[in-house]
Amino acid sequence: MSDKLNGAARHHVDVSLERLAEIVLLARQRDSDTRSMADGDGAESKSVEMAPRRRDEKVMHELREAISALPRDEQVVLIALAWIGRGDFGSHEFDEALTRAFDRRDGLPADYLLSLPMLGDVLELGVKSCGAELDGYSASNSARPNGALQ
């Protein structure tokens, strides 16, 4: 059993499932904070307190740092997984998604990923579509997952 995501389009790329799980957790927290700061129409509420806003900014900063700390090729794998998770590519098209993600020239990978709605969910769906589970991981838990991505 491997604890890495393996893929190859132009490069051999390994991404730790533990790091992916950490990013998914932060993204879900960001997504949750963003939803709680909006009213029923999705517009930002005028009565939002400053404490939740500071917490959201802190989570956003931590998420950006976690993504940016990865080598660029691993950041590109996150983009490919997000595309698979939202249905732009099938899991059998991982290499094509990865190649297109490498070819992307629109800004920094972290900026692009942070612009995606429901980033935590789409990343986890992408990982699951490719045959791995993040359930055994948390920021403080080093248990190995049931599956691995090939």
N, C-alpha and C positions, 0 to 999 in steps of 0.2 A: 504494500500500500504506500502510496506517495502522498505527501502533504503539500504538493505543489500543483499548480495549473500548468500544463505543458502545451505549447502550441508552436507551430513553425510556419511562417509565411516567407519572410526574408531572413529571419533570425530564429534561433532557438530561444524561447522565452519561458522563464519559470516565474510564477507568482505564488507566493506562499498563501495557502488558504487561510491561515491565521491572520495575515495582513488584510486579505479580502474581507474576512469576517469583521475585522475592526472598522474598515471603511464602510461596510454595509451598516453596522451598528450606528456609526456617526451620521451616516446619510439618513437613516431612518429617524434618528433623533432630530436632525435638521428638518426633515420632511414633516415630522410631527409638530415641531415648534412653529413651522411656517403655517400649517393648517390651523393651529390653535390661535394664531394671530390674525386670522381672517374671519370676516363675518360670513353669513350664509351665501352671499353673492360672490365670495372670493375677494371682496375688496377689503383692504386693511381697515381694521376697526380704529376709530379715533380715541377709544378709551383704553388702548393697550398700555399696560403699565411698563415702566422702564426696566424693571428687574427681568421680566421675560425677554425683552428685547436684548438686554446685555447677555443673557444666557444664550439666546439664538446667535448673537454675534460670536460668542465664545465657541459654540459648537461649529459654526461655519468656519472659524479660524482653524480649529482642530482638524476639521475635515479637509480643508485646503492643505494644511501642513502634512497630513497623512498621505494624501494623494501626491503632493509635490515631493515628498521624501522618497518616493519610489523612483527608480531609474526610469528614464523616458520610455523605454520599450515596455516596461510593466504598466506605465500609465496608459499606453496605447492598448494594451490587453484589456484594461478596464473599459475603454471605449468600445472595443469589439464585443465584450460581454454585455455591455449596456444595449448595444444594437441588437444582439441576439435576444436579450431579455425583453425588449419591447417589440420583437417580431420583425425587425428589418432584415434579419438573416436567420436561417435555421442553424441548429447546432452543427449540422453536417457541413455548413458553409463557414466554419470558424476561420479557416485559413484565408478565405476571401475577405471576411470581415476584418481580420487582422491586417491584411494587405491594404485595404481601403483606409483603415484607421492610421496606418503608417503614412499613407499618401496625403492625409488630411493636412491642410496648411492653414487652417483658420484658428489662429491663436494658440494659447497654451492648453494642453490636455486638461489640466485641473479646472481652468475657466469653463471649458466646454462641458465637462462632467457636472460641475456645480450648477450649470444652467438647466440641466435635465430635471423635469419634474419626477418625483417618486424614484430618485436615484437608487435608494436602498433596495426597493422592490425590484427594479429592473436588473440591477446587478445580481441579486440573488437568483432571479429567474434565469438569467444568462448562465450562471454557474450551475444551477440545477439542470438546465437544458443540456449542458455539456457533460453531465454525469457525476457531479460532485455534490456534496452537502456541506453547508457551513454550520449546521446545527451543533456540532461537537466543539465549536470554537467560541470563545469570548475573549475579551481583552485580557482577562486574567486566567483563562483556562487553556492549557496546552494539549487538551485531549485531541486525538486524531479523528478525522471524519470517517464516515462509513465508505465513502467513495472518493475517487480522484478523477481529475480530468486528464484525458490523454490527448 
